[in-house]
Amino acid sequence: MSTDTGTDPQDEGTLVEQLDEDADLAADFVEGLLDILDLPGDIDIEVKEDQAVVTVQDVGSGLLIGRRGATLDALQELVRCSVQRQTERRSHVRVDVEGYRARQLEKLRERCREAIAEVRETNAPVKLEPMDAYERKMMHDLAASAGGVTSASEGAEPRRRVVIRPAD
């Protein structure tokens, strides 16, 4: 008797292999950049089910983060372009510096929880701040799991945002 889970284990293995390759290429790029900038830093790689996260630790400076994460966003784009150019496929790597993105994501989740509570209380939509596609996906997932509300993205990049609304 066979049970079909809807996913091909071979495809999952291929995705993990691709994520490993993407992460290694991203880490090499970031290491090269640290060398050029003569910055210290250790690189940690974490491969999750749908993406790889390359985190630079112990840089000792906010130089790679920049104001409101602007430099980190630019670094993310450079890494994405480099990995995609080498692999000729979409990159699934996120770059973080000293946990900045992780802290920001947790703040966004907390704001989303507050917005969900506000929507339930007032029955009026609440707009969240603009965020990138990955962050929006996390907010949509949070809203979907909360129940009683719906979410949609509105606006154009880079001002695209999630709006939480009461469920019909």
N, C-alpha and C positions, 0 to 999 in steps of 0.2 A: 504494500500500500504506500502510495506516495502522497506527500503533502506539499502543496505549492504555496510558498510564502509570498510569491509575487516578485521576489528579487532573485537574481541569479548570483550564487556565491562567487562565480568566476568574475562577474562584474564588480562585486564588492572588493575582491582581491585586487583587481585592476585599479580601482579608485584609490585604494590604500597605497598601492605602488606609485600611482601618479602623485598623490599627496606627499609621499616620502621624497620623490624626485623634486617636486616643486619646492618643498621645504629646504632641501639640501641646496638647490640653486639659489633660493632666496637668502639663505644663511651665508653662502659664499659671497653673494653680492654685498650684503650688509657688512661682512667681515672686511671686504675690500674697501668699502667706504670708510669704515672705522680706521683702517690703516692709513688711507689718504688723509683723513682729518686728524690723524695722530691722536685718536681718542681711545681710552681704555674701554673695555666692555666684554662681557661674556654673553654668549648666545645660547638660548634654550629653545628647543624645538618640541612642540607638542602636536601630534597628529590626532585630530578628532575624527568623527565619522564623516563629516562633510567639508572639513577644511583643515589646514595646517596653520599653526600660530608660531611665528618666529618672534621671540622676545629678547630684546637687548637689555641686559642687566648690568649694574655697576658702571654706568657711563660717568656718573659723578657730575653731570651737567644737564640742564634742560635744553641744551643746544639741539638735540635730535627731536625734541617735542615741539618747541616753538610756542608762540602765543596761541592759546586755545587749540593746540594740536596741529597748527597749520603746517609746520615743518614735518611732523609725523605723517600727515596726509600726503604731502609731496613725496616723502620717502616711500610710502605705501604705493603710490602711483609709479614711481621709478622701479620698484621691486616687481610690481605687477607687469610692467612693460618688459623688463628684462626676462622674467620667467616665461612669459607668453612668447617672446621672440625665440627663446631657446627651445621651447617644447612645442610651439605651434598649436597650442590649445589654451583654453581659458584657465587662468590661474586661480587657485583656491587657497591663497596664502594671505594671512593677515599679519601685519607687522605691529608689534607693540614695543614700547620703550618703558622699562621699569614699572610695568603694570598700569601705565596711564590709560590705555584704552579699556582695560578691565574695570578700572575705577569709574571711568566715564560711563561705561555700559551699565554699571550698577546704579549710578545716579539716574540714568535714563529709565531704568526699570522702576526705580522708586517713584519717579515723576509719573510714569505710566500708571502705576498702582493708584497713586493719588488721583489721577485723571479718571480712572475707572470708578473710583469711589464717588468723585464729584458728579460724573455722568449719572450714576445710579441715584444720587441724591437729588439732583436738579433736573434730570431728564433733558439736559441740554448738551450739545456737543462740546468737546474740549480739544483744542489744537495743541499738539506738542511742538517743541522746537524743531527746526530743521535738523536732519541727520542723514547719514549715508545709508546706502541700500541695506547693508548688513544690520545696522542698528534698527532700521525700520522693520526688517523681517523679525527681529527679536521682539519688538513692541507688538507687532501683529500677532505673533505666537502667544505672547502674554495676554493680550486682549481676548484671543480665541479661547484660551484655557480658563479665563475668568468667568465667562458666561454672563448673559444679561446685557452685553455690549457688543458692538461691531467696530471694526476699524477699517480705514481706507487711507491711502496715500494721496496727497494733493500737492499741486504746485510743480514747478520745474526745478531741476538741479541747478544750483546747489542749495536751493531753498525748499526742497521737497520735504514734506513733513507728514506725520501720522495724525489723523483726526479720529478720536474715539467718540462714538455715537451710541445712543440707547438702541438696544435690539428692538426690532418691530414686534 
